[in-house]
Amino acid sequence: MTHRTRLTLADGAAVAVRPLEAADRAGLETAVARLSPTTRYLRFAGPKPRLTKPDLDRLVDLDHHDREALLAIDPVTGEGVAVARYVRLPGEGDVAEIAITVVDAWQGRGLGTALTRVLIERAREEGLRRLRAVTLGENRRSQNMLRRDGFTAVGPGGLLVEYELELT
């Protein structure tokens, strides 16, 4: 994906979607800092008051093939409101782990689901055959989103729940 895509949500709101770039580093740091403590906890599976320099380095280290991230931008404010990413897992061939983060004000509007679908298409374009997501067992909203996008739970569950989607 080298261009912008426009997504229109069920409530009529629209966002622009484009690949995340290294130049987005400061905006990413600011956006994560504005997340509620609960949202940060659910996304990072533990307390995360801020992103560290190594965190930011890892999050913007993208080649848009094995490591991809898509940024959803509110066209009214110009601010990033969600990021969906995948990282190809070393030693697992054509498998990547995904993660989605939506700012609090945009949660529950279908943005995570819509952005995940765009990310799934990117993964297919790059030849990935399976996507994996790991969520906290208490993160019902994320689990519901993954199931809506065709992911199924694998393993026994517990503190962390793993989901997979075959990209056939």
C-alpha positions, 0 to 999 in steps of 0.5 A, a space after each residue: 500500500 503506497 497510497 492513501 485509502 479512505 474508510 467510511 464507518 457505519 456512523 458516516 465518519 471517514 478516515 484516511 489510511 496510509 502506511 505509517 512512516 518514520 516521520 510519524 514517530 512524534 505523533 505516535 508517541 503523543 497519541 499513545 500518551 493520550 490513550 487512557 491507562 486502561 487502553 494502554 494496559 489492554 494494548 500492551 498487556 501491562 502497565 505502559 505509562 509511555 513509550 520508551 525510545 526502544 519501543 518507538 524505534 521498534 514501532 517505526 522500524 518498518 519495511 512495509 513487507 515483513 513489518 507493516 503498519 497502517 495509520 488511520 487519520 481523522 481528516 477533520 483534526 489531522 490526528 492519527 486515531 488508530 494504527 494496525 500493524 503486522 510483523 512477520 514472525 521469524 522462523 515461522 515462514 509466512 506467519 505474522 502477528 498483528 496488533 491494533 490500537 484505536 484511540 479512546 474517542 474512536 473505539 466502538 465505532 467499527 474503526 478497528 474492524 475496518 482497519 484490520 480488514 485493510 491490514 489483512 489485504 496488505 498481508 495477503 498482498 505480501 504473501 502471508 498465509 496466516 495471521 496471529 493475534 494475542 490479547 489479554 483474556 479480559 479484552 473482550 472488545 478486541 476478541 469480538 473484533 477479531 472474531 468478526 474478522 474471521 479469527 478463531 481462538 487457538 489454545 486453552 486461553 487464560 491470561 492471554 488468548 491467541 487467535 489465528 486467521 488462515 489467509 487462503 
